[in-house]
């Protein structure tokens, strides 16, 4: 398993890029909140529930087509109803693979995972523009949590293990653009950095703390609340700096202790899928 990354190494995983005009951000936010978006829940195995997406650019031109793939993206009818957003995307001059709005509700989680493994092996990057957020919404990667504040374009390297949560709400809405490398992207990314104030190291979890959490999960499972027991362990990723895949290992071990070999195997397989591990 990989070691937790020091904060100074996080800039390879997440960074702030250009600052955007506040009036433009307000127009983008208004469009995102009022556009007739056909929100869809996709990638169910990656989330707790409460994560919704809708497409602005994709292969089909249909806004409810949200399972990303390599393509030459074209605008959807939804983007055509969002002129300020469309103008910004055109102005950036990027080579778009897919552009989405992503909405994460309060008390919702995207579990620890990696992205892009199923796609062609070419250089691509993920850009985030936060449009509607709050301080309890943050991304975890490399043993640190980062609140992606508004007013900027952010770069995320999603081939590193990461997860996202929105603890208290209101909804977190980001514009997410997956782009292929081109000259416009290189110019945009050239000044990327992660200020120390943007990231906070998570505390380590001692064996005693983990044992206590596992014991609490087992009590829940014994009472019949198996889903709650699993979620208790999955949420440790957002509170502690853990070696990669630890929460999945703990859940598999829990089911082994409960005598449910099938569930244990299912979580071992989930770890391999979500973290793109190969044998």
VEXFITI-385582 format. One record per residue (C-alpha): z negated, x negated, y; residue number from 0; chain; residue in one letter. Coordinates in Angstrom, 1 decimal, decimal comma, always signed. Each point is the difference from the previous one (the first is absolute). Layout:
// residues N
kolba z = Z | x = X | y = Y | nr = NUM | kette = A | rest = A
...
This chain:
// residues 279
kolba z = +0,0 | x = +0,0 | y = +0,0 | nr = 0 | kette = A | rest = X
kolba z = +0,7 | x = -1,1 | y = +3,5 | nr = 1 | kette = A | rest = X
kolba z = -2,7 | x = -1,2 | y = +2,3 | nr = 2 | kette = A | rest = X
kolba z = -0,9 | x = +1,9 | y = +3,2 | nr = 3 | kette = A | rest = X
kolba z = +1,9 | x = -1,4 | y = +3,0 | nr = 4 | kette = A | rest = X
kolba z = -1,7 | x = -1,5 | y = +3,0 | nr = 5 | kette = A | rest = X
kolba z = +0,7 | x = +1,8 | y = +3,3 | nr = 6 | kette = A | rest = X
kolba z = +2,2 | x = -2,8 | y = +1,3 | nr = 7 | kette = A | rest = X
kolba z = +2,4 | x = +0,5 | y = -2,9 | nr = 8 | kette = A | rest = X
kolba z = +0,5 | x = +3,7 | y = +0,6 | nr = 9 | kette = A | rest = X
kolba z = +2,8 | x = -0,5 | y = +2,5 | nr = 10 | kette = A | rest = X
kolba z = +2,4 | x = -0,4 | y = -2,9 | nr = 11 | kette = A | rest = X
kolba z = -1,0 | x = +3,5 | y = -1,2 | nr = 12 | kette = A | rest = X
kolba z = -0,4 | x = +1,9 | y = +3,2 | nr = 13 | kette = A | rest = X
kolba z = +0,8 | x = -0,8 | y = +3,7 | nr = 14 | kette = A | rest = X
kolba z = +0,4 | x = +1,6 | y = +3,4 | nr = 15 | kette = A | rest = X
kolba z = +3,5 | x = -0,3 | y = +1,4 | nr = 16 | kette = A | rest = X
kolba z = +1,4 | x = +1,5 | y = +3,2 | nr = 17 | kette = A | rest = X
kolba z = -2,0 | x = +2,2 | y = +2,4 | nr = 18 | kette = A | rest = X
kolba z = +1,6 | x = +3,4 | y = +0,8 | nr = 19 | kette = A | rest = X
kolba z = +0,0 | x = +1,9 | y = +3,2 | nr = 20 | kette = A | rest = X
kolba z = -2,9 | x = +2,5 | y = +0,0 | nr = 21 | kette = A | rest = X
kolba z = +2,2 | x = +2,8 | y = +1,4 | nr = 22 | kette = A | rest = X
kolba z = +2,4 | x = -0,6 | y = -2,9 | nr = 23 | kette = A | rest = X
kolba z = -2,8 | x = +0,1 | y = -2,5 | nr = 24 | kette = A | rest = X
kolba z = -1,1 | x = +3,3 | y = +1,4 | nr = 25 | kette = A | rest = X
kolba z = +3,5 | x = +1,4 | y = -0,4 | nr = 26 | kette = A | rest = X
kolba z = +0,2 | x = -1,3 | y = -3,6 | nr = 27 | kette = A | rest = X
kolba z = -3,4 | x = +1,5 | y = -0,7 | nr = 28 | kette = A | rest = X
kolba z = +1,0 | x = +3,4 | y = +1,4 | nr = 29 | kette = A | rest = X
kolba z = +3,1 | x = +0,0 | y = -2,1 | nr = 30 | kette = A | rest = X
kolba z = -1,8 | x = -0,9 | y = -3,2 | nr = 31 | kette = A | rest = X
kolba z = -2,6 | x = +2,7 | y = +0,6 | nr = 32 | kette = A | rest = X
kolba z = +2,4 | x = +2,8 | y = +0,9 | nr = 33 | kette = A | rest = X
kolba z = +3,2 | x = -0,7 | y = -2,0 | nr = 34 | kette = A | rest = X
kolba z = +0,8 | x = +2,4 | y = -2,9 | nr = 35 | kette = A | rest = X
kolba z = -0,8 | x = -2,6 | y = -2,6 | nr = 36 | kette = A | rest = X
kolba z = +0,2 | x = +0,9 | y = -3,7 | nr = 37 | kette = A | rest = X
kolba z = -3,0 | x = -2,0 | y = -1,1 | nr = 38 | kette = A | rest = X
kolba z = -0,1 | x = -1,0 | y = -3,6 | nr = 39 | kette = A | rest = X
kolba z = -2,6 | x = -1,5 | y = -2,3 | nr = 40 | kette = A | rest = X
kolba z = +1,6 | x = -2,8 | y = -2,0 | nr = 41 | kette = A | rest = X
kolba z = -1,3 | x = -2,9 | y = -1,9 | nr = 42 | kette = A | rest = X
kolba z = -2,9 | x = +2,1 | y = -1,3 | nr = 43 | kette = A | rest = X
kolba z = -1,3 | x = -2,8 | y = -2,3 | nr = 44 | kette = A | rest = X
kolba z = -0,5 | x = -2,2 | y = +3,1 | nr = 45 | kette = A | rest = X
kolba z = -2,3 | x = +2,4 | y = +2,0 | nr = 46 | kette = A | rest = X
kolba z = -3,0 | x = +2,2 | y = +0,0 | nr = 47 | kette = A | rest = X
kolba z = +2,0 | x = +2,9 | y = +1,5 | nr = 48 | kette = A | rest = X
kolba z = +0,5 | x = +0,6 | y = +3,7 | nr = 49 | kette = A | rest = X
kolba z = +2,8 | x = -2,6 | y = +0,5 | nr = 50 | kette = A | rest = X
kolba z = +3,3 | x = +1,7 | y = +1,1 | nr = 51 | kette = A | rest = X
kolba z = +3,4 | x = -1,4 | y = +1,1 | nr = 52 | kette = A | rest = X
kolba z = +3,2 | x = +1,2 | y = +1,4 | nr = 53 | kette = A | rest = X
kolba z = +3,2 | x = -2,0 | y = +0,5 | nr = 54 | kette = A | rest = X
kolba z = +1,8 | x = -0,8 | y = +3,3 | nr = 55 | kette = A | rest = X
kolba z = +2,6 | x = -2,3 | y = -1,5 | nr = 56 | kette = A | rest = X
kolba z = +0,9 | x = -0,3 | y = -3,7 | nr = 57 | kette = A | rest = X
kolba z = +2,9 | x = +0,0 | y = -2,5 | nr = 58 | kette = A | rest = X
kolba z = +0,5 | x = +3,7 | y = -0,2 | nr = 59 | kette = A | rest = X
kolba z = -0,6 | x = +1,2 | y = +3,5 | nr = 60 | kette = A | rest = X
kolba z = -2,5 | x = +2,5 | y = -1,3 | nr = 61 | kette = A | rest = X
kolba z = -3,5 | x = -0,2 | y = +1,7 | nr = 62 | kette = A | rest = X
kolba z = -1,7 | x = +1,2 | y = -3,2 | nr = 63 | kette = A | rest = X
kolba z = +1,5 | x = -2,9 | y = -2,0 | nr = 64 | kette = A | rest = X
kolba z = -3,0 | x = -2,4 | y = +0,3 | nr = 65 | kette = A | rest = X
kolba z = +0,1 | x = -2,3 | y = -3,1 | nr = 66 | kette = A | rest = X
kolba z = +1,3 | x = -3,2 | y = +1,5 | nr = 67 | kette = A | rest = X
kolba z = +2,8 | x = -2,1 | y = -1,4 | nr = 68 | kette = A | rest = X
kolba z = +2,5 | x = -2,6 | y = +1,1 | nr = 69 | kette = A | rest = X
kolba z = +2,8 | x = +1,5 | y = +2,1 | nr = 70 | kette = A | rest = X
kolba z = +1,8 | x = +0,0 | y = +3,3 | nr = 71 | kette = A | rest = X
kolba z = -2,2 | x = +2,6 | y = +1,7 | nr = 72 | kette = A | rest = X
kolba z = +1,4 | x = +2,8 | y = +2,1 | nr = 73 | kette = A | rest = X
kolba z = -1,8 | x = +2,4 | y = +2,3 | nr = 74 | kette = A | rest = X
kolba z = -1,4 | x = +3,3 | y = -1,4 | nr = 75 | kette = A | rest = X
kolba z = +0,1 | x = +3,3 | y = +1,9 | nr = 76 | kette = A | rest = X
kolba z = -3,7 | x = -0,6 | y = +0,8 | nr = 77 | kette = A | rest = X
kolba z = +0,8 | x = -3,2 | y = +1,9 | nr = 78 | kette = A | rest = X
kolba z = +2,7 | x = +1,9 | y = +1,9 | nr = 79 | kette = A | rest = X
kolba z = -2,7 | x = +2,3 | y = +1,3 | nr = 80 | kette = A | rest = X
kolba z = -2,1 | x = -3,0 | y = +1,3 | nr = 81 | kette = A | rest = X
kolba z = +2,1 | x = -1,7 | y = +2,7 | nr = 82 | kette = A | rest = X
kolba z = -2,5 | x = -2,5 | y = +1,3 | nr = 83 | kette = A | rest = X
kolba z = -0,7 | x = -1,2 | y = -3,5 | nr = 84 | kette = A | rest = X
kolba z = +3,7 | x = -0,2 | y = -0,8 | nr = 85 | kette = A | rest = X
kolba z = +0,6 | x = -2,0 | y = +3,3 | nr = 86 | kette = A | rest = X
kolba z = -2,7 | x = -2,5 | y = -0,8 | nr = 87 | kette = A | rest = X
kolba z = +1,3 | x = -0,6 | y = -3,6 | nr = 88 | kette = A | rest = X
kolba z = +3,5 | x = -0,5 | y = +1,4 | nr = 89 | kette = A | rest = X
kolba z = -1,3 | x = -2,4 | y = +2,8 | nr = 90 | kette = A | rest = X
kolba z = -1,8 | x = -2,2 | y = -2,5 | nr = 91 | kette = A | rest = X
kolba z = +3,3 | x = -0,8 | y = -1,7 | nr = 92 | kette = A | rest = X
kolba z = -1,5 | x = -0,4 | y = -3,5 | nr = 93 | kette = A | rest = X
kolba z = +1,6 | x = +0,4 | y = -3,4 | nr = 94 | kette = A | rest = X
kolba z = -1,8 | x = +3,0 | y = -1,3 | nr = 95 | kette = A | rest = X
kolba z = -0,6 | x = +0,6 | y = -3,7 | nr = 96 | kette = A | rest = X
kolba z = -2,2 | x = +3,1 | y = +0,5 | nr = 97 | kette = A | rest = X
kolba z = -2,0 | x = +1,4 | y = +3,0 | nr = 98 | kette = A | rest = X
kolba z = -2,8 | x = +2,5 | y = -0,6 | nr = 99 | kette = A | rest = X
kolba z = -2,9 | x = +1,8 | y = +1,7 | nr = 100 | kette = A | rest = X
kolba z = -3,2 | x = -0,4 | y = -2,1 | nr = 101 | kette = A | rest = X
kolba z = -3,0 | x = +2,2 | y = +0,5 | nr = 102 | kette = A | rest = X
kolba z = -3,4 | x = -0,8 | y = -1,5 | nr = 103 | kette = A | rest = X
kolba z = -2,6 | x = +2,8 | y = +0,2 | nr = 104 | kette = A | rest = X
kolba z = -3,7 | x = -0,5 | y = +0,5 | nr = 105 | kette = A | rest = X
kolba z = -1,9 | x = -1,2 | y = -3,1 | nr = 106 | kette = A | rest = X
kolba z = +3,3 | x = -1,1 | y = -1,6 | nr = 107 | kette = A | rest = X
kolba z = +0,8 | x = -3,3 | y = -1,6 | nr = 108 | kette = A | rest = X
kolba z = +3,0 | x = -2,0 | y = -1,2 | nr = 109 | kette = A | rest = X
kolba z = -1,4 | x = -2,0 | y = -2,9 | nr = 110 | kette = A | rest = X
kolba z = +0,5 | x = -3,8 | y = -0,3 | nr = 111 | kette = A | rest = X
kolba z = +3,6 | x = -0,7 | y = -0,8 | nr = 112 | kette = A | rest = X
kolba z = +3,1 | x = -2,1 | y = +0,6 | nr = 113 | kette = A | rest = X
kolba z = +3,4 | x = +1,3 | y = +1,2 | nr = 114 | kette = A | rest = X
kolba z = +3,7 | x = -1,0 | y = -0,5 | nr = 115 | kette = A | rest = X
kolba z = -0,3 | x = -1,2 | y = -3,6 | nr = 116 | kette = A | rest = X
kolba z = +2,5 | x = +2,6 | y = -1,1 | nr = 117 | kette = A | rest = X
kolba z = +2,6 | x = -0,8 | y = +2,7 | nr = 118 | kette = A | rest = X
kolba z = +2,7 | x = -2,6 | y = +0,2 | nr = 119 | kette = A | rest = X
kolba z = -1,3 | x = -3,5 | y = +0,5 | nr = 120 | kette = A | rest = X
kolba z = +1,2 | x = -0,6 | y = +3,6 | nr = 121 | kette = A | rest = X
kolba z = -1,9 | x = -0,8 | y = +3,1 | nr = 122 | kette = A | rest = X
kolba z = -1,4 | x = +3,2 | y = +1,6 | nr = 123 | kette = A | rest = X
kolba z = -3,0 | x = +0,7 | y = +2,2 | nr = 124 | kette = A | rest = X
kolba z = -2,1 | x = +3,0 | y = +0,9 | nr = 125 | kette = A | rest = X
kolba z = -0,8 | x = +1,0 | y = +3,6 | nr = 126 | kette = A | rest = X
kolba z = -2,6 | x = +2,4 | y = +1,1 | nr = 127 | kette = A | rest = X
kolba z = -0,3 | x = +1,8 | y = +3,3 | nr = 128 | kette = A | rest = X
kolba z = -3,3 | x = +1,9 | y = +0,2 | nr = 129 | kette = A | rest = X
kolba z = +0,5 | x = +3,3 | y = +1,8 | nr = 130 | kette = A | rest = X
kolba z = -3,2 | x = +1,9 | y = -0,6 | nr = 131 | kette = A | rest = X
kolba z = -3,1 | x = -1,8 | y = -1,4 | nr = 132 | kette = A | rest = X
kolba z = -3,7 | x = -0,5 | y = +0,2 | nr = 133 | kette = A | rest = X
kolba z = -2,5 | x = -2,8 | y = -0,5 | nr = 134 | kette = A | rest = X
kolba z = -0,9 | x = +1,1 | y = -3,6 | nr = 135 | kette = A | rest = X
kolba z = +3,5 | x = -0,4 | y = -1,2 | nr = 136 | kette = A | rest = X
kolba z = +0,7 | x = -3,5 | y = -1,2 | nr = 137 | kette = A | rest = X
kolba z = +2,0 | x = -2,2 | y = -2,4 | nr = 138 | kette = A | rest = X
kolba z = -1,7 | x = -2,3 | y = -2,4 | nr = 139 | kette = A | rest = X
kolba z = +1,7 | x = -3,2 | y = -1,2 | nr = 140 | kette = A | rest = X
kolba z = -1,2 | x = -3,5 | y = -0,9 | nr = 141 | kette = A | rest = X
kolba z = -3,6 | x = +1,1 | y = +0,1 | nr = 142 | kette = A | rest = X
kolba z = +0,1 | x = +1,2 | y = +3,6 | nr = 143 | kette = A | rest = X
kolba z = +0,5 | x = +3,3 | y = +1,8 | nr = 144 | kette = A | rest = X
kolba z = +2,5 | x = +0,4 | y = +2,8 | nr = 145 | kette = A | rest = X
kolba z = +0,2 | x = +2,9 | y = +2,4 | nr = 146 | kette = A | rest = X
kolba z = +3,6 | x = +0,3 | y = +1,0 | nr = 147 | kette = A | rest = X
kolba z = -0,5 | x = +1,0 | y = +3,6 | nr = 148 | kette = A | rest = X
kolba z = +2,5 | x = +1,9 | y = +2,1 | nr = 149 | kette = A | rest = X
kolba z = +2,4 | x = -1,5 | y = +2,6 | nr = 150 | kette = A | rest = X
kolba z = +1,6 | x = -2,6 | y = -2,2 | nr = 151 | kette = A | rest = X
kolba z = +2,4 | x = -0,6 | y = -2,9 | nr = 152 | kette = A | rest = X
kolba z = -1,7 | x = -1,4 | y = -3,0 | nr = 153 | kette = A | rest = X
kolba z = +1,4 | x = -2,0 | y = -2,9 | nr = 154 | kette = A | rest = X
kolba z = -1,4 | x = +0,5 | y = -3,5 | nr = 155 | kette = A | rest = X
kolba z = +1,0 | x = -2,0 | y = -3,0 | nr = 156 | kette = A | rest = X
kolba z = -0,6 | x = +2,6 | y = -2,7 | nr = 157 | kette = A | rest = X
kolba z = +0,7 | x = -2,4 | y = -2,9 | nr = 158 | kette = A | rest = X
kolba z = -3,7 | x = -1,0 | y = +0,5 | nr = 159 | kette = A | rest = X
kolba z = -2,5 | x = +2,3 | y = -1,6 | nr = 160 | kette = A | rest = X
kolba z = -1,2 | x = +2,5 | y = +2,7 | nr = 161 | kette = A | rest = X
kolba z = -1,5 | x = +3,4 | y = +0,4 | nr = 162 | kette = A | rest = X
kolba z = -0,5 | x = +2,5 | y = +2,9 | nr = 163 | kette = A | rest = X
kolba z = -2,7 | x = +2,5 | y = +0,8 | nr = 164 | kette = A | rest = X
kolba z = -0,8 | x = +2,6 | y = +2,7 | nr = 165 | kette = A | rest = X
kolba z = -3,7 | x = +0,7 | y = -0,3 | nr = 166 | kette = A | rest = X
kolba z = -0,8 | x = +2,5 | y = +2,7 | nr = 167 | kette = A | rest = X
kolba z = +3,3 | x = +1,2 | y = +1,6 | nr = 168 | kette = A | rest = X
kolba z = +1,8 | x = +1,2 | y = +1,9 | nr = 169 | kette = A | rest = X
kolba z = +3,3 | x = -0,5 | y = -1,9 | nr = 170 | kette = A | rest = X
kolba z = +1,5 | x = -3,5 | y = +0,2 | nr = 171 | kette = A | rest = X
kolba z = +3,8 | x = +0,2 | y = +0,6 | nr = 172 | kette = A | rest = X
kolba z = +2,1 | x = -3,1 | y = +0,0 | nr = 173 | kette = A | rest = X
kolba z = +3,7 | x = -0,5 | y = +0,3 | nr = 174 | kette = A | rest = X
kolba z = +0,9 | x = -2,4 | y = -2,8 | nr = 175 | kette = A | rest = X
kolba z = +3,3 | x = -1,9 | y = -0,1 | nr = 176 | kette = A | rest = X
kolba z = +1,1 | x = -2,0 | y = -3,0 | nr = 177 | kette = A | rest = X
kolba z = +2,6 | x = -2,4 | y = +1,2 | nr = 178 | kette = A | rest = X
kolba z = +2,3 | x = -2,8 | y = -1,3 | nr = 179 | kette = A | rest = X
kolba z = -0,2 | x = -3,4 | y = +1,7 | nr = 180 | kette = A | rest = X
kolba z = +2,5 | x = -0,5 | y = +2,8 | nr = 181 | kette = A | rest = X
kolba z = +0,1 | x = -1,8 | y = +3,3 | nr = 182 | kette = A | rest = X
kolba z = -1,7 | x = +3,0 | y = +1,8 | nr = 183 | kette = A | rest = X
kolba z = -2,9 | x = -0,1 | y = -2,5 | nr = 184 | kette = A | rest = X
kolba z = -0,4 | x = -3,7 | y = +0,4 | nr = 185 | kette = A | rest = X
kolba z = -0,2 | x = +0,3 | y = +3,8 | nr = 186 | kette = A | rest = X
kolba z = -2,5 | x = +2,8 | y = -0,3 | nr = 187 | kette = A | rest = X
kolba z = -2,2 | x = -1,9 | y = -2,6 | nr = 188 | kette = A | rest = X
kolba z = +0,1 | x = -3,4 | y = +1,8 | nr = 189 | kette = A | rest = X
kolba z = -3,1 | x = +0,7 | y = +2,1 | nr = 190 | kette = A | rest = X
kolba z = -2,0 | x = +1,7 | y = -2,8 | nr = 191 | kette = A | rest = X
kolba z = -3,7 | x = -0,7 | y = -0,1 | nr = 192 | kette = A | rest = X
kolba z = -3,3 | x = +1,6 | y = -1,1 | nr = 193 | kette = A | rest = X
kolba z = -2,7 | x = -0,4 | y = +2,6 | nr = 194 | kette = A | rest = X
kolba z = -3,4 | x = -0,7 | y = -1,5 | nr = 195 | kette = A | rest = X
kolba z = -1,4 | x = +3,2 | y = +1,6 | nr = 196 | kette = A | rest = X
kolba z = +2,5 | x = +2,1 | y = -2,0 | nr = 197 | kette = A | rest = X
kolba z = -1,4 | x = -0,9 | y = -3,4 | nr = 198 | kette = A | rest = X
kolba z = -3,5 | x = +0,2 | y = -1,5 | nr = 199 | kette = A | rest = X
kolba z = -1,0 | x = -1,8 | y = -3,2 | nr = 200 | kette = A | rest = X
kolba z = -1,5 | x = +2,3 | y = -2,6 | nr = 201 | kette = A | rest = X
kolba z = -3,3 | x = -1,1 | y = -1,6 | nr = 202 | kette = A | rest = X
kolba z = -0,1 | x = -1,4 | y = -3,5 | nr = 203 | kette = A | rest = X
kolba z = -1,3 | x = +2,2 | y = -2,8 | nr = 204 | kette = A | rest = X
kolba z = -2,6 | x = -1,6 | y = -2,2 | nr = 205 | kette = A | rest = X
kolba z = -0,1 | x = +0,6 | y = -3,7 | nr = 206 | kette = A | rest = X
kolba z = -3,2 | x = +2,1 | y = +0,6 | nr = 207 | kette = A | rest = X
kolba z = +1,8 | x = +2,2 | y = +2,5 | nr = 208 | kette = A | rest = X
kolba z = +2,9 | x = +0,5 | y = -2,3 | nr = 209 | kette = A | rest = X
kolba z = -2,3 | x = +0,8 | y = -2,9 | nr = 210 | kette = A | rest = X
kolba z = -1,8 | x = +2,6 | y = +2,2 | nr = 211 | kette = A | rest = X
kolba z = +3,3 | x = +1,6 | y = +1,0 | nr = 212 | kette = A | rest = X
kolba z = +1,2 | x = +0,1 | y = -3,6 | nr = 213 | kette = A | rest = X
kolba z = -3,3 | x = +1,6 | y = -1,1 | nr = 214 | kette = A | rest = X
kolba z = +0,4 | x = +2,6 | y = +2,7 | nr = 215 | kette = A | rest = X
kolba z = +3,6 | x = +0,7 | y = -1,2 | nr = 216 | kette = A | rest = X
kolba z = -1,2 | x = +0,3 | y = -3,6 | nr = 217 | kette = A | rest = X
kolba z = -2,7 | x = +2,6 | y = +1,0 | nr = 218 | kette = A | rest = X
kolba z = +2,7 | x = +2,1 | y = +1,7 | nr = 219 | kette = A | rest = X
kolba z = +2,2 | x = -0,3 | y = -3,0 | nr = 220 | kette = A | rest = X
kolba z = -2,8 | x = +1,0 | y = -2,4 | nr = 221 | kette = A | rest = X
kolba z = -0,5 | x = +3,1 | y = +2,2 | nr = 222 | kette = A | rest = X
kolba z = +3,7 | x = +0,9 | y = -0,5 | nr = 223 | kette = A | rest = X
kolba z = +1,2 | x = -1,3 | y = +3,4 | nr = 224 | kette = A | rest = X
kolba z = +2,5 | x = -2,5 | y = -1,4 | nr = 225 | kette = A | rest = X
kolba z = +2,4 | x = +0,1 | y = +3,0 | nr = 226 | kette = A | rest = X
kolba z = -2,9 | x = -0,6 | y = +2,4 | nr = 227 | kette = A | rest = X
kolba z = -1,2 | x = -2,9 | y = -2,0 | nr = 228 | kette = A | rest = X
kolba z = +3,5 | x = -1,6 | y = +0,1 | nr = 229 | kette = A | rest = X
kolba z = +0,3 | x = +0,6 | y = +3,7 | nr = 230 | kette = A | rest = X
kolba z = -3,4 | x = -1,5 | y = +0,6 | nr = 231 | kette = A | rest = X
kolba z = +1,2 | x = -3,2 | y = -1,6 | nr = 232 | kette = A | rest = X
kolba z = +3,5 | x = +0,0 | y = +1,6 | nr = 233 | kette = A | rest = X
kolba z = -1,6 | x = +0,3 | y = +3,5 | nr = 234 | kette = A | rest = X
kolba z = -1,9 | x = -3,3 | y = -0,5 | nr = 235 | kette = A | rest = X
kolba z = +3,3 | x = -1,7 | y = +1,0 | nr = 236 | kette = A | rest = X
kolba z = -0,6 | x = +1,3 | y = +3,6 | nr = 237 | kette = A | rest = X
kolba z = -3,6 | x = -1,2 | y = +0,3 | nr = 238 | kette = A | rest = X
kolba z = -0,1 | x = -3,4 | y = -1,7 | nr = 239 | kette = A | rest = X
kolba z = +2,2 | x = -3,1 | y = -0,4 | nr = 240 | kette = A | rest = X
kolba z = +0,9 | x = +0,2 | y = -3,6 | nr = 241 | kette = A | rest = X
kolba z = +2,4 | x = -2,1 | y = -2,2 | nr = 242 | kette = A | rest = X
kolba z = +3,3 | x = +1,8 | y = -0,5 | nr = 243 | kette = A | rest = X
kolba z = -0,2 | x = +2,9 | y = -2,4 | nr = 244 | kette = A | rest = X
kolba z = -3,8 | x = +0,1 | y = -0,3 | nr = 245 | kette = A | rest = X
kolba z = -0,3 | x = +3,7 | y = +0,5 | nr = 246 | kette = A | rest = X
kolba z = +2,6 | x = +0,8 | y = -2,7 | nr = 247 | kette = A | rest = X
kolba z = -1,9 | x = -2,4 | y = -2,4 | nr = 248 | kette = A | rest = X
kolba z = -3,3 | x = +1,7 | y = +0,7 | nr = 249 | kette = A | rest = X
kolba z = +1,5 | x = +3,5 | y = -0,7 | nr = 250 | kette = A | rest = X
kolba z = +1,5 | x = -1,2 | y = -3,3 | nr = 251 | kette = A | rest = X
kolba z = -3,4 | x = -1,6 | y = -0,9 | nr = 252 | kette = A | rest = X
kolba z = -1,7 | x = +3,3 | y = +0,9 | nr = 253 | kette = A | rest = X
kolba z = +2,2 | x = +2,0 | y = -2,4 | nr = 254 | kette = A | rest = X
kolba z = -0,4 | x = -2,6 | y = -2,7 | nr = 255 | kette = A | rest = X
kolba z = -3,8 | x = +0,4 | y = +0,4 | nr = 256 | kette = A | rest = X
kolba z = +0,4 | x = +3,8 | y = -0,2 | nr = 257 | kette = A | rest = X
kolba z = +2,0 | x = -0,4 | y = -3,2 | nr = 258 | kette = A | rest = X
kolba z = +3,3 | x = +1,3 | y = +1,5 | nr = 259 | kette = A | rest = X
kolba z = +2,5 | x = -2,7 | y = -1,1 | nr = 260 | kette = A | rest = X
kolba z = +3,0 | x = +2,1 | y = +1,1 | nr = 261 | kette = A | rest = X
kolba z = -1,3 | x = +0,2 | y = +3,6 | nr = 262 | kette = A | rest = X
kolba z = -0,9 | x = -3,7 | y = +0,0 | nr = 263 | kette = A | rest = X
kolba z = +3,6 | x = -0,9 | y = -1,1 | nr = 264 | kette = A | rest = X
kolba z = +1,4 | x = +2,4 | y = +2,7 | nr = 265 | kette = A | rest = X
kolba z = -1,9 | x = -1,9 | y = +2,7 | nr = 266 | kette = A | rest = X
kolba z = +1,1 | x = -3,4 | y = -1,3 | nr = 267 | kette = A | rest = X
kolba z = +3,6 | x = +1,2 | y = +0,2 | nr = 268 | kette = A | rest = X
kolba z = -0,6 | x = +1,5 | y = +3,5 | nr = 269 | kette = A | rest = X
kolba z = -1,2 | x = -3,4 | y = +1,1 | nr = 270 | kette = A | rest = X
kolba z = +3,1 | x = -1,7 | y = -1,3 | nr = 271 | kette = A | rest = X
kolba z = +2,3 | x = +2,6 | y = +1,6 | nr = 272 | kette = A | rest = X
kolba z = -1,7 | x = +0,3 | y = +3,4 | nr = 273 | kette = A | rest = X
kolba z = -0,4 | x = -3,8 | y = +0,4 | nr = 274 | kette = A | rest = X
kolba z = +3,4 | x = -0,8 | y = -1,5 | nr = 275 | kette = A | rest = X
kolba z = -1,5 | x = -2,2 | y = -2,6 | nr = 276 | kette = A | rest = X
kolba z = +2,2 | x = -1,4 | y = -2,9 | nr = 277 | kette = A | rest = X
kolba z = -1,3 | x = -1,1 | y = -3,4 | nr = 278 | kette = A | rest = X
